[in-house]
Amino acid sequence: MGWPGATVFLYGLGIHGGHPSGDFVGDAQGVSNIEAPAKWKLEEGWIQQNLFGNRFSALFGRYDLNSEFYRLQSAGLFLNSSFGIGPEFSQSGVEGPSIFPNTSVGGRFEIKPLDQIVLRTAVLDGVPVERPDGSRKVFAKGDGVLVVTEAAYLYRPLGSEQPRTRQFRIGRNCCGAYSGKVALGGWYYSAAFDDLTRVRPDGLPARRHGSGGVYALADWTVYQDANDTDRQVSLFGQLGIGDRRVNRFAYYNGGGLTFSGFIPQRKQDEFGIAVGAAHNGTPFIEAQRDQGMRGRRSEVALEITYLAQFGAHLAVQPDLQFVINPNTDPRIKNALAFILRFEVSF
């Protein structure tokens, strides 16, 4: 449109279907990363301006921070929600941060001082646009703001073959062309939240002003065949620490391996195995005990998945997950979940 460096983006969703975690497994992390309440909605709508040879970028509007923050390309193969963003962050705040399926409004600023270094910060409404009561508001009184910042190092060896860009992944900018990534990030809500254990003289929960956490991510191609660059192995790891005073999960750790190009005539297929563990904080466990409920410390999800691509328009992904201590509730049995996902392009 004759506006150099500018991008206008609109992203709508039509969500439908059942709820495997809520109806069958009963887990807290979520065996399906596309499970959400059935509705049509605007997920994102923003304008972005890049300047100085794409060394600086400013974005304003309704924005999914998980499209750029707390994101690893190898972890994107897996279907469990925790491999997209850890539950210590995804289940924080009032209705979670600005991620699928409930996004909020704000701005994101990014600078690239060196080719392999990216620094980004987002300032967003502390509560998503869609409220728990069904209303829609932006920066209402008491929302506060959510500030997220991340520093990432991206390893792109000169002259080397980069990992393939998968045609069938869900989400934008999902498969950045890098051979390695290390990132450190942090987040902070400025609003007040109920303390899980402390109470006021009137018996109501004490209020904590501010809540935050930190995370560390790594993703690396640990093996690549010198004669066949499609044949490679990648290793990723996640570690997140939340605010145990007001949030259920005190910390999360996860990791996995992905293999590609190892089956003759199936060079575009990928296989992966991963494990993610969400750990309750001591205040949450104590609060449950005060209410006469027993709970275990951790929920662990093991996932094995295979992505098969058929031609230019179809991908099929069978996925098997075993969830230990679903929802950390001793009354719920360990669960074995099978998911078959299809992705079609037109």
N, C-alpha and C positions, 0 to 999 in steps of 0.2 A: 504493500500500500504506500510505498515511498517513505516509510518511517524506519530508517536504519536502526538495527539493534533492538527493535521492539517486538514483543510477542503478546498476543491476546489469546487466552486459553479458557475454554469452557468444557466442563466434564460432568455429564449427567449419568446417573445410575438408575437402573430398574432392578431392584432386589426382590427375589421371590424364593419360595421353597421352604423346606423344613429347617430344623435346628438340631444338628447332630449332637452338639455338646449339651444343649439344654434338655433335649428329649431322650437321649440314649446314653451318652457317656457320663454326663454329670461332672465334667472336669472344669477347672478354673481357667486354664490357659487357652483352650479352644482348639479342637482338632481340625477345624476348617477356617482358613483365614478369609473366606468370603461369606461366612455365616453372619447374618444381620437381620433386623426386623424388616418385614416385607414392605417396601414403599418405593415410589419414584422420587428422586430428589436431585438437587444440584450439589454435587460433591465439591467441585472447585470452580472458581471463576475469578481470574486474576489477570493483571497486566504486568509485564516484566520489561525492564529496560536494561540492556547491556551497553557498557561504555568502555573506552580505553582499550580497544582490541580484545574485548571479552575478559578483561582483568577485573572488572567490577560489574555487579549485577544487583538491581533493586527490584523487588516484586511486591505488589500490593493487591489485596483482595482476599477471597476465600481460598484457603490453601491447606493442603495435606502435608504436614511437615515430614511424615514418614516417606514421602517421595524422594527426600534428599537426606534427612537426618536418620541416624540409627539404622543404616541400610547397608547390606552386603550383597554382592551379586551372586555368590555361591549359595548363600542362605535362601535366596529367592526361589530355589528349586523346591523347597519343602512347603507343605501345606499347613503345618501347625502354626498358629498365630504368633507364638513366641519367637519363631525364627525370623519374623518380620520386625518386631519390636518387643522388647522384653516386658513382661507383665508388671515389673516394678515401676515402669513408666506408663505403659498403656492403660493400667487400671488406677492411675493417680487422678487427683483433682475431683471435680464434681461429676463429670460424665466422661472422664478421660481427656487426654490432650487432643489437639486438632489432627485426628487421624481417621481412617475409615472405621465406622461408617458415619461419624459425626465430626464435621470440620468446623473451624471457626474463622474469624476474620482478623487480618493483621498484615504485617509486612515481614519480608525476609531480605537480608542484605548479605552479599557474598563478595569476597575479594580473593584474588589469585595472585599472591605476590611472586610465586615461582611456578614453573610449569607443573611441578609435582605436589604443590601445597595448595589446599583450599581451606579458607576460613569463612564460616557462615554463622549468622545469628538470625533468629526469628523472634519477633515480638507479636503475640497473638492474644485475642480475648481469652481469658482464663476459663470460660465456659463455652462449649460449642453453640452454634446458632440454634439448633433444635434442643429445647430444654426438656427436662424430665416430665414436665407437666403438659408437653405438647405444644407450647408456645414457641415463638421465634423472636429472639432478641439479640442485639449486638451491644457489647460493652455496657450491660446493665449495671446498676449500682450493686456493689458487693462482688462483682465478677473478678476484679483484679486482672492482672495480665500474666501470661505465661511467657517466660523468656527461655529460649533454648539456644545453646551455642555449641559448635563443633569445629574441631580442627582435624583435618584429614591429610594424610600423606598417601599419594597414589604412585605406585611403581609401574612405570611403562618403559621397559628396556628398549633402547633404540635399535631398530632393525629387526626386532623380534616379532613373531606372530602373536596377535592379541587374542584373548578368548573370543569365541564366536558370539555373535549377537543372536539370541534366540528370537524367533519371529513370534512365538506364541505366549510370551509372558504377560501377565496382567499388570497394569500400571505403567506409568510413563517413566522414561529414563531408568528403566530397571536394570539394564545390563551395561553399565559403564565399561569402556574398553580399558581395563587395567589388568596387570598380572599380580598385583599385590596392593593391599590397602590396610592402613593402620589408622584408627580414629579414636579421639578422646572427646567426650561431650558432657554437657551438664544442663540441667533444667531447674527452673525455679518459678513457683506460683507466688504471687504477692498477696493473694486473698487469705482469709482465715478459715480454718478447718477444725472440726471436732477432734479432740484428743481421744485416743482409743481407751485410755485407762483413767486419766485424771478427771475429776468432777469438781464442780463449783459447790459452794455451800447449799444452793437450792437444789442440788441433785442432778443438774443438767451437765453435759460434758463440758469440760474446759475448752476454751478456744485457743488454737495455736495460730499465730500470725506468720504466714509464710511456710512453704514446704518445697523441698528440692531433692535432687539426686544427681548421680554421675554415672557414666557408662564408658566402657572401653570395648573396641571392636578390632578384629583382625581377620583378614582374608588373603590367602596366598596360594599361588600356583606352585605346588611343591614338586611337581614332576611334569615334564613335557618331553615327549619323544622327539629326538633330534631329526628323525627321518619322517615323522608324521606328526605335525604340530596339532592336529585335531585330537591326538591321544594325550590326555593330561589328567592330573589329579590336583584338586584344590582342597585346602583345609581352612576352616573358619572357626572363630571362637567369639563368644559374647560374654560380657560380665557387666551387670548393672546393680547399683546400690540405690535403694529408694529411701523414703522417709518413714521409718517404722512407727513413728509417733502417731501418724494420722492415716497411714496406708497399710493395707494388709500385708503386702509382700515387702520384706526387708531387703532381699536381694534375689538375683536371678543369675544363673550361669548356663550357657549352652554352647554347643559346638558340633561340628560334623565334617564329613568328607564327601566330595562329589567326584565322580569318575565319568569321563566322556571319551568317545572314540575308541573304545576297547573291543567292540563287537564288529567284525568284518561286515561290510555292506550296511552298517547302521551307524555311520560316523556322526550323525546329528543327535543320537540318543544320549541320555544322561542317566546315571544311577547315583543314588545318594543314601547315606545313613547318618542320622543325627540324634542327639539327645539334648533335652532342655529340662531344667529343674527350677521350679519356683519355690521359694522358701518363705514361710510365714515369719513375721517378726514376733518377738517375745510379747510386746504389748497386745497384739491381736490374740495370741494364744491365751494370755491372762484374761482378756475381755471375754473370750468364749468360756473359759472355766468359771468366771463369775456368773455366767448365765446357765451354768450346769451342762455345758456342751464340751465334749472332748474332741480334740483335733490332733492330727499329726503335723509334723514340722514342714514336710515338703511334698510336692506333687512332681512326679518325674514322667516325662513323655519320651518314648523311644519311637523313631520314625524311620521306615525304609520306603523308598519311592523310586519309580522308574518313569522317565519321560520319553515317550516314543513319538517321533515325528513322521507323519505319513504325507509325503508330497509337500506342496506349498500352502495347503489350506487347513490341515488337520493335525492336531496333537492329542494323544491319549496318555493319561498318567494314572496308573494304578498306584495306590498308596496304602501302606499298612502302618498303624500306630498302636503301641501298647502303652496304656496310661496306668501308672502305679500310684496308688493313693489319690484317686480322683477327688478334687476339691479339698484334699487333706481331711476328708470325712471318713472315719473308720466304718461308718454304716454303708458306704458305697464300695462295691467290689471293684477290683482292678478290671480294666476294660480293654478289649481288643477291637479296634475300629478299622474298617476297610472303606476306603473312598476311591471312586473312579471318576476322574475329572476329564472333561473334554474341552478343548479350546479350538474354535473355528475362526478363520480369517476370511474376509470377502474381498 
